[in-house]
């Protein structure tokens, strides 16, 4: 009888130990806890001990800054200058990485949303969230809410437009596969088929050479285009979001649990005002660019 009671007591104790001590690293809601899965040593990385971040090349202001340094053109992501470079390093810091543990690699925008494994931990390249894109990759929460804008050459007829309806007859252009192109065909709906370009640099060249009447890009990029890339140009206006606010998110390999840890980092950077300060530092405020309706 005593032996039976002893075995019974041992069984009960075993159940209690299993229930209290065998933590899986999950919170009550079933999400990974910061202390375990988001610890640096537990992150799901392309290369252990290194945070591999991708963007396109050239890397343009105001998203990137610093002097051009091979293999990077126009700007150097390693500089930490420009909004996206600065955000990337702040996220890296939140994840426990020093600047020397960050490696930048090239990921062309045109290949970013193709299915299949990625050679980076996350990409930061003005990547707007779209449900169709999210079928092939995962997105982080927003690190920047954005509106599209229209760049034209001063003195042209299109420079006098006052509304979206006024754009119907003009030849507009944008980079292929971008939300800028989507806005042209989905919201503006011009009578002329819009021109599409493989790269934003090619689209900028088209407005510079007057091959198109107007160029649609995100507003911060429009600021750089008019200030540096296209002489005698202006932002004739910004477009309303037209429903759900467009936003940029970091892009991850589909199913990578790293996205949850990065979202925690972004939440902290929003909460303490870091993202707002970086926007004020690197992205100029609107000046003379009304919202077109």
ROVEXTI-582258 format. One record per residue (C-alpha): x, y, z; residue in one letter. Coordinates in steps of 0.5 Angstrom, whole numbers, always signed. Layout:
REM ROVEXTI-582258
ATOM      u      v      w  res
ATOM      X      Y      Z    A
...
//
This chain:
REM ROVEXTI-582258
ATOM      u      v      w  res
ATOM     +0     +0     +0    X
ATOM     +6     +5     +2    X
ATOM     +9     +3     -5    X
ATOM     +3     +5     -9    X
ATOM     +2    +11     -5    X
ATOM     +9    +13     -6    X
ATOM     +8    +12    -14    X
ATOM     +2    +16    -14    X
ATOM     +5    +22    -11    X
ATOM    +11    +21    -15    X
ATOM     +6    +21    -21    X
ATOM     +3    +28    -19    X
ATOM     +9    +31    -17    X
ATOM    +12    +30    -25    X
ATOM     +5    +33    -27    X
ATOM     +6    +39    -23    X
ATOM    +14    +40    -25    X
ATOM    +12    +39    -33    X
ATOM     +6    +44    -32    X
ATOM    +10    +49    -29    X
ATOM    +18    +48    -31    X
ATOM    +17    +46    -38    X
ATOM    +16    +53    -41    X
ATOM    +16    +53    -49    X
ATOM    +18    +61    -50    X
ATOM    +11    +63    -51    X
ATOM     +7    +68    -48    X
ATOM     +0    +67    -46    X
ATOM     -3    +69    -53    X
ATOM     +2    +64    -56    X
ATOM     +7    +69    -59    X
ATOM    +14    +69    -58    X
ATOM    +17    +72    -52    X
ATOM    +22    +77    -52    X
ATOM    +27    +74    -47    X
ATOM    +27    +68    -52    X
ATOM    +26    +68    -59    X
ATOM    +28    +75    -60    X
ATOM    +34    +74    -56    X
ATOM    +40    +76    -61    X
ATOM    +42    +68    -61    X
ATOM    +36    +66    -62    X
ATOM    +34    +70    -69    X
ATOM    +33    +66    -75    X
ATOM    +38    +70    -79    X
ATOM    +41    +68    -86    X
ATOM    +48    +68    -83    X
ATOM    +49    +67    -75    X
ATOM    +52    +73    -71    X
ATOM    +50    +78    -77    X
ATOM    +44    +82    -79    X
ATOM    +44    +82    -87    X
ATOM    +40    +88    -90    X
ATOM    +38    +89    -97    X
ATOM    +36    +95   -101    X
ATOM    +36    +97   -109    X
ATOM    +42   +100   -112    X
ATOM    +43   +106   -113    X
ATOM    +41   +108   -106    X
ATOM    +37   +115   -107    X
ATOM    +36   +120   -102    X
ATOM    +33   +122    -98    X
ATOM    +32   +115    -96    X
ATOM    +40   +114    -96    X
ATOM    +46   +119    -96    X
ATOM    +53   +119    -95    X
ATOM    +58   +119   -101    X
ATOM    +58   +114   -106    X
ATOM    +62   +108   -104    X
ATOM    +63   +102   -109    X
ATOM    +59    +98   -110    X
ATOM    +54   +103   -108    X
ATOM    +52   +108   -113    X
ATOM    +49   +115   -111    X
ATOM    +49   +114   -103    X
ATOM    +52   +109    -98    X
ATOM    +47   +105    -94    X
ATOM    +53   +104    -89    X
ATOM    +53   +111    -88    X
ATOM    +47   +111    -83    X
ATOM    +45   +117    -87    X
ATOM    +38   +118    -90    X
ATOM    +32   +116    -87    X
ATOM    +32   +108    -89    X
ATOM    +39   +107    -87    X
ATOM    +38   +111    -80    X
ATOM    +32   +106    -79    X
ATOM    +35   +100    -81    X
ATOM    +41   +101    -76    X
ATOM    +36   +103    -70    X
ATOM    +32    +97    -71    X
ATOM    +39    +93    -71    X
ATOM    +41    +96    -65    X
ATOM    +34    +94    -62    X
ATOM    +36    +87    -64    X
ATOM    +42    +87    -61    X
ATOM    +47    +88    -67    X
ATOM    +53    +93    -67    X
ATOM    +54    +97    -73    X
ATOM    +60    +93    -75    X
ATOM    +55    +87    -75    X
ATOM    +51    +89    -80    X
ATOM    +52    +87    -88    X
ATOM    +48    +91    -93    X
ATOM    +47    +87   -100    X
ATOM    +43    +89   -106    X
ATOM    +36    +86   -108    X
ATOM    +33    +89   -114    X
ATOM    +26    +92   -113    X
ATOM    +24    +88   -119    X
ATOM    +26    +81   -116    X
ATOM    +24    +83   -109    X
ATOM    +17    +80   -109    X
ATOM    +18    +73   -113    X
ATOM    +17    +67   -109    X
ATOM    +23    +63   -106    X
ATOM    +28    +64   -100    X
ATOM    +32    +71   -100    X
ATOM    +39    +72    -99    X
ATOM    +37    +77    -93    X
ATOM    +34    +78    -87    X
ATOM    +30    +84    -89    X
ATOM    +30    +89    -95    X
ATOM    +28    +96    -94    X
ATOM    +27   +100   -100    X
ATOM    +20   +104   -100    X
ATOM    +17    +97   -100    X
ATOM     +9    +99   -100    X
ATOM     +5    +93    -97    X
ATOM     +0    +90   -102    X
ATOM     -4    +84   -100    X
ATOM     -2    +81   -107    X
ATOM     +6    +82   -105    X
ATOM     +4    +79    -98    X
ATOM     +3    +72   -101    X
ATOM    +10    +71   -103    X
ATOM    +14    +75    -97    X
ATOM    +12    +78    -90    X
ATOM    +12    +85    -89    X
ATOM    +13    +89    -82    X
ATOM     +9    +94    -79    X
ATOM     +9   +101    -82    X
ATOM    +16   +105    -81    X
ATOM    +13   +110    -86    X
ATOM     +6   +113    -88    X
ATOM     +7   +115    -95    X
ATOM     +3   +119   -101    X
ATOM     +4   +119   -108    X
ATOM     +6   +126   -111    X
ATOM     +6   +128   -119    X
ATOM    +13   +131   -121    X
ATOM    +13   +136   -128    X
ATOM    +17   +141   -131    X
ATOM    +16   +148   -130    X
ATOM    +12   +152   -136    X
ATOM     +9   +146   -139    X
ATOM     +1   +145   -139    X
ATOM     +1   +140   -134    X
ATOM     +4   +144   -129    X
ATOM     -2   +148   -129    X
ATOM     -7   +143   -127    X
ATOM    -11   +143   -120    X
ATOM    -15   +137   -119    X
ATOM    -14   +129   -121    X
ATOM    -19   +130   -127    X
ATOM    -15   +135   -130    X
ATOM    -10   +130   -131    X
ATOM    -14   +125   -135    X
ATOM    -11   +127   -142    X
ATOM     -4   +127   -140    X
ATOM     +2   +122   -141    X
ATOM     +4   +120   -134    X
ATOM    +10   +115   -132    X
ATOM    +12   +111   -126    X
ATOM    +17   +105   -125    X
ATOM    +13    +98   -126    X
ATOM    +11    +94   -121    X
ATOM    +10   +100   -116    X
ATOM     +4   +103   -112    X
ATOM     +6   +109   -116    X
ATOM     +4   +106   -123    X
ATOM     -2   +103   -119    X
ATOM     -5   +110   -117    X
ATOM     -4   +112   -124    X
ATOM     -8   +106   -127    X
ATOM    -13   +105   -121    X
ATOM    -14   +112   -119    X
ATOM    -12   +117   -124    X
ATOM    -14   +113   -130    X
ATOM    -12   +117   -136    X
ATOM    -14   +117   -143    X
ATOM     -7   +115   -145    X
ATOM     -3   +109   -143    X
ATOM     +2   +110   -138    X
ATOM     +9   +109   -139    X
ATOM    +13   +104   -135    X
ATOM    +20   +103   -133    X
ATOM    +24    +98   -130    X
ATOM    +28   +103   -126    X
ATOM    +26   +109   -122    X
ATOM    +32   +112   -125    X
ATOM    +29   +111   -132    X
ATOM    +23   +114   -130    X
ATOM    +27   +120   -128    X
ATOM    +30   +120   -134    X
ATOM    +24   +120   -138    X
ATOM    +21   +126   -135    X
ATOM    +28   +130   -135    X
ATOM    +28   +129   -143    X
ATOM    +20   +130   -143    X
ATOM    +18   +123   -146    X
ATOM    +13   +124   -141    X
ATOM     +8   +129   -138    X
ATOM     +9   +128   -131    X
ATOM    +12   +123   -126    X
ATOM     +9   +119   -121    X
ATOM    +13   +117   -115    X
ATOM    +12   +117   -107    X
ATOM    +13   +124   -104    X
ATOM    +20   +124   -101    X
ATOM    +23   +121   -107    X
ATOM    +19   +127   -111    X
ATOM    +23   +132   -107    X
ATOM    +29   +129   -109    X
ATOM    +27   +129   -116    X
ATOM    +26   +136   -116    X
ATOM    +32   +138   -112    X
ATOM    +37   +134   -115    X
ATOM    +35   +130   -121    X
ATOM    +31   +134   -126    X
ATOM    +33   +141   -127    X
ATOM    +27   +146   -127    X
ATOM    +22   +141   -125    X
ATOM    +17   +142   -119    X
ATOM    +12   +138   -115    X
ATOM     +5   +140   -118    X
ATOM     +1   +136   -112    X
ATOM     +1   +130   -107    X
ATOM     -5   +125   -108    X
ATOM    -10   +123   -103    X
ATOM     -9   +116   -100    X
ATOM    -16   +114   -103    X
ATOM    -18   +109    -98    X
ATOM    -13   +105    -93    X
ATOM     -7   +109    -92    X
ATOM     -1   +107    -96    X
ATOM     +5   +105    -92    X
ATOM    +12   +102    -92    X
ATOM    +14    +96    -89    X
ATOM    +21    +92    -88    X
ATOM    +20    +85    -93    X
ATOM    +22    +78    -90    X
ATOM    +22    +71    -93    X
ATOM    +15    +68    -92    X
ATOM    +14    +65    -85    X
ATOM    +21    +68    -82    X
ATOM    +19    +69    -75    X
ATOM    +24    +75    -75    X
ATOM    +18    +79    -77    X
ATOM    +15    +79    -70    X
ATOM    +22    +81    -67    X
ATOM    +23    +87    -72    X
ATOM    +15    +89    -70    X
ATOM    +17    +90    -63    X
ATOM    +23    +94    -65    X
ATOM    +19    +98    -69    X
ATOM    +14    +99    -64    X
ATOM    +19   +102    -59    X
ATOM    +22   +106    -64    X
ATOM    +15   +109    -65    X
ATOM    +13   +110    -58    X
ATOM    +20   +113    -56    X
ATOM    +19   +118    -62    X
ATOM    +25   +116    -65    X
ATOM    +22   +115    -72    X
ATOM    +19   +122    -72    X
ATOM    +25   +125    -70    X
ATOM    +29   +121    -76    X
ATOM    +23   +123    -81    X
ATOM    +24   +130    -79    X
ATOM    +31   +130    -80    X
ATOM    +32   +126    -86    X
ATOM    +25   +128    -90    X
ATOM    +23   +135    -91    X
ATOM    +16   +137    -90    X
ATOM    +11   +139    -95    X
ATOM    +13   +146    -98    X
ATOM     +8   +149   -104    X
ATOM     +5   +142   -106    X
ATOM     -2   +142   -105    X
ATOM     -6   +135   -104    X
ATOM    -10   +134   -111    X
ATOM    -17   +132   -111    X
//
